[in-house]
């Protein structure tokens, strides 16, 4: 069994800026900061999966058709039920919503059972955080989304380690520039 999920990864500078921001927020909330190398946005969580099903997950992802876009990180919040501090867009970009829906449909077509809840585009930046009274403003960040990845998560005493199994590039339709409205 392997623990798998699909995600998008920010550019290194964006991940580092989020880590620095989270360190500042941690003074208000406590908790554990997510290190820059682990900052990601989960598209679909497969969980514990038989190793022989990796090929099916890759096949499903290869059928996904989605366009490159930008992910705005415009707000931060705290979810009390799981004690995380997150950053994300005010509204999910249509291209990101389409990517998540297409991936979920292709995975379901291949027999993968996903959580039946609405996609919440967020990036966890702190775990075990208390509810904040006030958060510092998020920095202006650039996050172009040009690919998504199948990721293996390994849990150990130091936390989670993520290894990319395969990357799946997004491609703009002919004559379309999806980075700009």
C-alpha positions as CSV (number, residue, x, y, z in Angstrom):
1,X,0.0,0.0,0.0
2,X,1.1,3.5,-0.8
3,X,-0.4,6.8,0.3
4,X,-1.1,8.9,-2.8
5,X,-2.6,12.3,-3.7
6,X,-2.6,14.7,-6.7
7,X,-1.4,18.2,-6.2
8,X,-0.1,21.4,-7.7
9,X,3.2,22.8,-6.4
10,X,4.0,26.5,-6.3
11,X,7.3,28.0,-7.6
12,X,10.0,27.9,-5.0
13,X,9.9,31.7,-4.3
14,X,6.1,31.5,-3.7
15,X,6.5,28.5,-1.3
16,X,9.3,30.3,0.6
17,X,7.2,33.5,0.9
18,X,4.3,31.4,2.3
19,X,6.6,29.7,4.8
20,X,7.9,33.2,5.9
21,X,4.3,34.5,6.2
22,X,3.3,31.4,8.2
23,X,6.2,32.0,10.6
24,X,4.9,35.5,11.3
25,X,1.4,34.2,11.7
26,X,2.6,31.4,14.1
27,X,3.3,34.1,16.7
28,X,-0.4,34.7,16.8
29,X,-1.7,31.1,16.4
30,X,1.0,28.7,17.6
31,X,1.2,25.5,15.7
32,X,3.7,23.9,13.3
33,X,4.7,25.7,10.1
34,X,4.7,23.8,6.8
35,X,8.2,23.9,5.3
36,X,8.5,25.5,1.9
37,X,9.4,22.2,0.2
38,X,6.0,20.7,1.4
39,X,3.7,23.6,0.4
40,X,1.2,22.4,-2.1
41,X,-2.5,22.5,-3.0
42,X,-4.2,19.1,-3.0
43,X,-6.4,18.4,-6.0
44,X,-7.5,14.8,-5.0
45,X,-6.5,12.6,-2.1
46,X,-6.4,8.9,-2.9
47,X,-5.1,7.8,0.5
48,X,-3.8,4.3,1.1
49,X,-3.8,2.7,-2.4
50,X,-2.5,-0.7,-3.5
51,X,0.8,-0.2,-5.3
52,X,-0.5,-2.0,-8.4
53,X,-3.1,0.8,-8.8
54,X,-0.5,3.5,-9.4
55,X,-0.6,2.8,-13.1
56,X,-4.4,3.3,-13.2
57,X,-4.0,6.6,-11.3
58,X,-1.4,7.7,-13.9
59,X,-3.7,6.7,-16.7
60,X,-6.6,8.6,-15.3
61,X,-4.4,11.8,-14.9
62,X,-3.1,11.5,-18.5
63,X,-6.7,11.8,-19.7
64,X,-7.3,15.1,-17.9
65,X,-7.6,18.1,-20.2
66,X,-7.0,21.4,-18.5
67,X,-5.4,24.7,-19.3
68,X,-2.6,26.6,-17.5
69,X,-3.8,29.4,-15.3
70,X,-2.8,31.5,-12.3
71,X,-3.8,30.7,-8.7
72,X,-4.3,33.8,-6.7
73,X,-3.6,33.6,-2.9
74,X,-5.7,36.5,-1.7
75,X,-6.9,35.5,1.8
76,X,-6.0,33.4,4.8
77,X,-8.2,31.7,7.3
78,X,-8.4,29.2,10.1
79,X,-10.4,26.0,10.2
80,X,-11.2,25.1,13.8
81,X,-12.3,21.5,13.0
82,X,-8.8,20.5,11.9
83,X,-6.8,23.4,13.4
84,X,-5.1,24.5,10.2
85,X,-4.3,28.0,9.0
86,X,-4.6,28.2,5.2
87,X,-4.1,30.6,2.3
88,X,-6.1,30.5,-0.9
89,X,-8.2,32.4,-3.5
90,X,-11.3,34.4,-2.6
91,X,-13.0,32.5,-5.5
92,X,-11.7,29.3,-7.1
93,X,-10.5,30.1,-10.6
94,X,-12.7,28.4,-13.2
95,X,-9.6,26.7,-14.7
96,X,-8.6,25.2,-11.4
97,X,-12.2,24.1,-10.7
98,X,-12.3,22.5,-14.1
99,X,-8.9,20.7,-13.5
100,X,-10.1,19.3,-10.1
101,X,-13.5,18.2,-11.6
102,X,-11.9,16.6,-14.6
103,X,-9.4,14.7,-12.4
104,X,-12.1,13.5,-10.1
105,X,-14.2,12.3,-13.0
106,X,-11.3,10.4,-14.6
107,X,-10.3,8.8,-11.2
108,X,-13.9,7.8,-10.6
109,X,-14.0,6.3,-14.1
110,X,-11.1,4.1,-13.1
111,X,-12.7,3.0,-9.8
112,X,-11.0,5.4,-7.3
113,X,-13.3,6.5,-4.5
114,X,-12.7,10.1,-3.6
115,X,-14.2,12.1,-0.7
116,X,-17.6,13.4,-1.6
117,X,-17.1,17.0,-0.5
118,X,-16.8,20.2,-2.5
119,X,-13.3,21.1,-3.7
120,X,-11.8,23.7,-1.4
121,X,-8.8,25.4,-3.0
122,X,-6.5,26.0,-0.1
123,X,-2.9,25.7,0.9
124,X,-2.2,24.6,4.5
125,X,0.5,26.7,6.0
126,X,0.2,25.9,9.7
127,X,-1.0,22.8,11.5
128,X,-2.2,22.6,15.1
129,X,-2.9,26.3,15.1
130,X,-5.2,28.2,17.4
131,X,-7.8,30.6,16.1
132,X,-6.1,33.9,15.4
133,X,-7.4,37.3,16.6
134,X,-5.6,38.9,13.7
135,X,-3.4,37.7,10.9
136,X,-0.6,39.6,9.0
137,X,-1.6,40.5,5.5
138,X,-0.6,38.0,2.9
139,X,2.2,39.1,0.6
140,X,1.5,39.5,-3.2
141,X,2.4,36.1,-4.6
142,X,2.7,34.7,-8.1
143,X,1.6,31.1,-8.7
144,X,1.3,30.0,-12.3
145,X,-0.2,26.6,-12.6
146,X,1.3,24.7,-15.5
147,X,1.2,21.1,-14.3
148,X,-0.1,18.8,-11.6
149,X,1.5,15.8,-10.0
150,X,0.8,12.4,-8.5
151,X,2.6,12.4,-5.2
152,X,3.5,9.6,-2.8
153,X,3.3,10.6,0.9
154,X,5.4,8.8,3.4
155,X,4.8,9.3,7.1
156,X,7.7,9.1,9.6
157,X,8.7,10.6,13.0
158,X,9.7,13.9,11.3
159,X,6.3,14.2,9.6
160,X,5.3,13.7,6.0
161,X,7.8,13.3,3.1
162,X,6.5,13.9,-0.4
163,X,7.9,12.3,-3.6
164,X,6.6,13.1,-7.0
165,X,5.7,9.9,-8.8
166,X,4.8,11.7,-12.1
167,X,4.0,15.1,-13.5
168,X,1.2,16.0,-15.9
169,X,1.6,19.2,-17.9
170,X,-1.4,21.4,-18.7
171,X,-1.6,22.7,-22.2
172,X,-3.4,25.8,-23.5
173,X,-5.9,25.3,-26.3
174,X,-4.8,26.6,-29.7
175,X,-4.8,30.4,-29.8
176,X,-5.7,30.7,-26.2
177,X,-3.6,32.3,-23.5
178,X,-5.1,31.1,-20.2
179,X,-2.8,33.1,-18.0
180,X,-4.6,36.4,-18.6
181,X,-8.3,37.1,-18.5
